Amino acid sequence: MYDVNKLDEIIIGGVDPRDYPDFCDAYIESATYDGVIMTYKQLDELNEQEPSFVNEYALLDFLGESK
């Protein structure tokens, strides 16, 4: 399990305005975790384990409010 508070430099992909507000195809494309760039395997695990965070972040990114 990942602590989403340790994520930074998040780049989200798959955000389709037609999917609003669910963004079911959204995923985290890249990010750092505790200052270290995440591997593709880690990103896959993160996207699978934290779907509610991914969707929430996709919404914030869509609204221009992501960090």
Buried (B, 14 or more C-beta within 10 A) or exposed (E): EBEBEEBEEBEBEBBEEEBEEEBEEBBBEEBEBEEEEBEEEBBEBBBEEBEEBBBBBBBBBBEEEBE
